[in-house]
């Protein structure tokens, strides 16, 4: 079972989405998804995690476009940033 992220780790993830993932998706020509507030992000992450790539109208069931987007725009920060390794 995957270990839950701490509040500090979720803050790092949120900041990464806002500062890195969203601008990257915009550079690829996708609309900038409006992130939830940090409070909402933290409160709903376990049950309904907000991810920028889920909010740009992209069919995530697979295919070349999904692969291209996910390769160009990482959806989570480097492990060292998240876990301090």
C-alpha positions as CSV (number, residue, x, y, z in Angstrom):
1,X,0.0,0.0,0.0
2,X,1.3,3.5,-0.9
3,X,2.1,5.7,2.0
4,X,0.0,8.9,2.3
5,X,1.7,12.2,1.7
6,X,2.2,14.5,4.6
7,X,0.7,18.0,4.6
8,X,4.2,19.5,3.8
9,X,4.6,17.1,0.9
10,X,1.1,18.0,-0.4
11,X,2.1,21.6,-0.2
12,X,5.2,20.9,-2.3
13,X,3.0,19.0,-4.8
14,X,0.5,21.8,-5.0
15,X,3.2,24.4,-5.6
16,X,4.7,22.2,-8.3
17,X,1.4,22.0,-10.0
18,X,0.8,25.8,-9.9
19,X,4.4,26.9,-10.7
20,X,5.5,24.1,-13.1
21,X,2.8,21.8,-14.4
22,X,0.2,24.5,-15.3
23,X,2.7,26.7,-17.2
24,X,4.1,23.7,-19.0
25,X,0.7,22.6,-20.2
26,X,0.0,26.2,-21.3
27,X,3.2,26.2,-23.4
28,X,1.9,23.1,-25.2
29,X,-1.2,25.1,-26.1
30,X,-3.6,23.7,-23.5
31,X,-5.9,26.0,-21.4
32,X,-4.6,26.9,-18.0
33,X,-6.7,25.0,-15.5
34,X,-7.8,27.0,-12.5
35,X,-6.3,25.3,-9.4
36,X,-8.4,24.9,-6.3
37,X,-7.3,26.8,-3.2
38,X,-4.5,25.1,-1.2
39,X,-7.0,24.4,1.5
40,X,-9.3,22.6,-0.9
41,X,-6.4,20.7,-2.5
42,X,-5.2,19.5,0.9
43,X,-8.7,18.6,2.1
44,X,-9.7,16.6,-1.0
45,X,-6.4,15.0,-2.1
46,X,-7.1,11.6,-0.5
47,X,-10.5,11.2,-2.0
48,X,-10.4,13.2,-5.3
49,X,-6.9,14.5,-6.0
50,X,-6.7,17.5,-8.3
51,X,-4.2,17.2,-11.1
52,X,-3.7,19.8,-13.8
53,X,-3.6,17.3,-16.6
54,X,-7.1,16.0,-15.6
55,X,-8.5,19.5,-16.2
56,X,-7.4,20.4,-19.7
57,X,-9.9,18.4,-21.8
58,X,-7.4,15.7,-22.6
59,X,-8.6,12.1,-23.0
60,X,-6.4,10.3,-20.4
61,X,-7.3,6.8,-21.6
62,X,-4.1,6.7,-23.5
63,X,-2.6,7.4,-26.9
64,X,0.2,9.4,-28.4
65,X,-1.1,12.8,-27.2
66,X,-1.3,11.7,-23.6
67,X,2.2,10.3,-23.8
68,X,3.6,13.5,-25.4
69,X,1.9,15.7,-22.7
70,X,3.1,13.5,-19.8
71,X,6.6,13.3,-21.2
72,X,6.8,17.1,-21.7
73,X,5.1,18.1,-18.4
74,X,5.9,16.0,-15.4
75,X,2.9,15.9,-13.1
76,X,4.8,15.5,-9.8
77,X,8.0,17.1,-8.5
78,X,11.3,15.3,-8.3
79,X,11.4,12.7,-5.6
80,X,14.1,14.7,-3.8
81,X,11.7,17.7,-3.5
82,X,8.9,15.5,-2.2
83,X,10.8,13.2,0.1
84,X,14.0,15.1,0.8
85,X,16.2,12.4,-0.6
